[in-house]
């Protein structure tokens, strides 16, 4: 049976295996209580030594890593992560420029060498690929799933007068069928998404990373400033914690408790 036109659904699902690098579209995934989308921000690229301890992984602010807010050239790279082999492949201008198994010293060194050259004038020290078992290099300390309301992106497009790629917001779940800004009415409320239950816990304050076109790497918009000038806030999207695990897939309906 087809969904009613106004019934909210998952339009798209994504994860970001390496913080700051390409998204990976998912047709479906399994959410676990208290966890992120599997393999989301599983790795990060350290920009200068931060004292990260893989045996006791802890949160560090995104400024300590290579990331789009300051390193927009990352958007010009197309990366792919193979979950079975843990291999990251990096392409630039259609050509493979680096490949390595991120579990091995040799594989990490091959990828790090590329970023040492590609981001040479933006580095505070040798780039280093970081991993900690069970850790996610999220922008926030708690383990969350990020949700974007596509109607809110549409409202932003109206005031900008141009199309806006929703991937600028690097969310896990993109929702179609909510009114614009409805996500802010859901704070502290529960959602059933597919077979999982989530609780909305925080609005997402946008940073300059959203100014970068995710296809070209051009810094061509002023999203936080535009939000503030037109909507009196710099927020777009919400974070939610998984409180009941289950399978979710593109096309699944979303209901509110």
C-alpha positions in Angstrom: 0.0 0.0 0.0 1.4 3.4 -0.9 2.0 5.9 1.8 -0.4 8.8 2.2 1.2 12.0 0.7 1.5 13.6 4.1 2.9 10.6 5.9 6.5 11.2 6.8 9.0 8.7 5.5 12.7 8.1 5.3 13.7 9.6 2.0 17.4 8.7 2.4 19.8 7.1 4.8 23.6 7.8 5.1 26.6 7.1 7.1 30.0 8.8 7.0 32.7 6.1 7.7 35.5 8.6 7.9 34.8 12.0 9.5 34.9 14.8 6.9 34.9 12.5 3.9 32.2 11.2 1.5 28.8 10.0 2.7 27.7 6.4 1.9 24.1 5.9 1.0 22.4 3.0 2.8 19.3 1.2 1.5 18.8 -0.1 5.1 20.6 -0.5 8.4 20.1 -1.8 11.9 20.0 0.6 14.8 21.1 -0.4 18.3 20.0 1.3 21.5 22.6 3.8 22.7 24.6 3.6 19.5 25.1 5.6 16.3 24.3 4.4 12.8 26.7 1.4 12.4 30.2 2.6 11.1 29.2 6.3 11.2 32.2 8.4 11.9 34.1 5.2 12.7 37.4 6.8 11.7 38.8 10.4 11.8 41.9 12.1 10.5 43.8 13.8 13.3 45.1 17.3 12.3 48.0 17.5 14.7 48.6 15.5 17.8 45.6 15.5 20.3 46.5 12.7 22.6 43.7 10.4 21.5 43.9 7.1 23.3 42.4 4.2 21.3 42.2 2.1 24.4 40.1 4.7 26.2 38.5 6.7 23.3 37.1 10.1 24.3 35.3 13.0 22.6 37.4 15.7 20.9 35.9 18.8 19.2 35.8 18.6 15.4 38.4 21.4 15.0 41.0 18.8 16.0 40.4 16.8 12.9 40.4 17.4 9.1 36.8 18.5 8.5 34.8 20.5 6.0 34.3 23.6 8.2 37.9 24.5 7.7 39.1 22.1 5.0 36.6 22.4 2.2 39.0 20.8 -0.3 37.9 17.5 1.2 34.6 17.8 -0.6 36.5 17.5 -3.9 37.5 14.0 -3.0 35.3 11.0 -3.6 35.9 8.3 -1.1 34.5 4.8 -0.6 34.8 2.6 2.5 34.4 -1.2 2.1 33.1 -2.5 5.4 34.2 -6.1 4.8 37.8 -5.3 4.0 38.0 -2.0 5.9 39.6 -0.5 2.8 39.3 3.2 2.1 39.6 4.3 -1.5 40.2 7.9 -2.3 39.6 9.4 -5.8 40.3 12.9 -7.1 39.2 14.2 -10.4 38.1 10.7 -11.3 41.4 9.0 -10.6 42.3 6.8 -7.7 44.9 8.6 -5.5 45.1 6.5 -2.4 43.9 3.1 -1.1 44.5 1.3 2.2 43.2 -1.2 4.7 42.6 1.1 7.7 43.1 -1.8 10.1 46.8 -2.2 9.1 49.8 0.2 9.6 50.6 -0.1 5.9 47.1 0.8 4.8 46.8 3.7 7.2 50.3 5.0 6.1 49.3 5.0 2.4 46.1 7.0 3.1 47.9 9.4 5.6 50.6 10.1 3.0 48.0 11.3 0.5 46.4 13.7 3.0 49.9 14.9 4.1 50.3 16.2 0.6 46.7 17.1 -0.3 46.2 19.2 2.8 49.8 20.2 3.4 49.1 23.9 4.0 46.3 23.2 6.4 48.0 20.8 8.7 49.1 21.4 12.3 51.1 18.1 12.3 51.2 14.8 10.4 47.7 13.6 9.6 46.9 10.4 11.5 43.9 8.0 11.0 42.3 7.4 14.4 40.1 4.6 15.5 38.7 3.4 18.9 36.6 0.3 19.3 33.0 1.3 19.9 33.8 5.0 19.4 32.2 7.5 17.0 34.0 10.7 16.1 30.7 12.6 16.1 30.4 16.4 16.5 28.8 15.8 19.9 29.9 13.7 22.8 26.8 11.6 23.0 26.0 8.8 20.5 23.2 10.1 18.3 21.5 9.8 14.9 21.2 13.1 13.0 17.9 13.8 11.2 17.2 16.4 8.5 13.7 17.6 7.5 13.8 18.1 3.8 11.0 20.7 4.0 13.2 22.8 6.2 15.9 22.6 3.5 13.2 23.7 1.1 12.3 26.7 3.2 16.0 27.7 3.2 16.1 27.2 -0.6 13.2 29.7 -0.9 15.0 32.5 0.9 18.3 31.7 -0.8 16.7 31.6 -4.2 18.7 28.5 -5.3 18.7 24.8 -4.8 20.6 23.4 -1.8 22.0 19.9 -1.8 20.7 18.3 1.5 24.0 16.5 1.8 25.5 19.8 2.9 24.0 18.9 6.3 25.7 15.5 6.5 22.8 13.8 8.3 22.0 10.1 8.8 18.3 10.3 8.1 16.5 12.6 5.6 12.8 12.9 6.2 10.1 13.7 3.6 6.6 14.6 4.7 7.1 16.9 7.8 6.2 20.6 7.5 9.2 22.9 7.5 10.8 23.2 11.0 8.5 20.6 12.5 11.6 18.7 13.8 12.0 21.4 16.4 8.6 20.6 17.9 9.8 17.1 18.5 12.4 17.8 21.2 12.1 15.3 24.1 9.6 13.3 22.1 9.9 9.7 20.8 9.8 8.6 17.2 9.2 5.2 15.7 11.3 4.9 12.6 10.9 1.6 10.9 11.5 -1.0 13.6 13.5 1.4 15.9 12.5 3.9 18.5 14.4 7.2 18.9 14.1 10.2 21.3 14.9 13.6 19.9 17.4 15.3 22.2 18.9 18.4 20.6 18.6 20.9 17.7 21.6 21.0 15.5 23.4 24.3 15.3 24.9 24.6 11.8 28.5 25.7 11.2 30.4 26.9 8.2 30.8 23.3 6.9 27.3 23.8 5.4 28.6 26.6 3.2 30.6 24.1 1.2 29.1 22.5 -1.9 29.5 18.8 -1.2 30.0 18.1 -4.9 32.5 20.7 -5.9 34.1 21.8 -2.6 33.3 25.5 -3.4 32.4 27.6 -0.4 29.5 29.2 -2.2 26.7 29.9 0.4 26.4 31.4 3.9 24.0 28.9 5.5 24.4 29.9 9.2 24.2 33.6 8.5 21.2 33.1 6.2 19.4 31.0 8.8 19.9 33.7 11.5 18.9 36.5 9.2 15.7 34.8 8.1 14.7 32.5 10.9 16.3 34.0 14.0 18.3 30.8 14.6 21.2 28.9 13.1 19.7 25.4 13.5 18.7 22.9 10.9 18.0 19.3 11.9 17.9 17.5 15.2 19.9 14.8 17.0 18.1 11.7 18.4 19.2 8.9 20.6 18.3 5.3 19.8 16.2 4.0 22.7 14.9 0.9 21.0 16.9 -1.0 18.4 15.5 -2.3 15.1 15.8 -2.3 11.3 15.3 0.9 9.4 15.2 1.3 5.6 14.5 3.9 2.9 10.8 4.3 2.6 10.0 3.4 6.2 7.3 5.5 7.9 7.9 7.8 10.9 5.4 8.1 13.6 5.5 10.4 16.7 4.7 9.3 20.2 
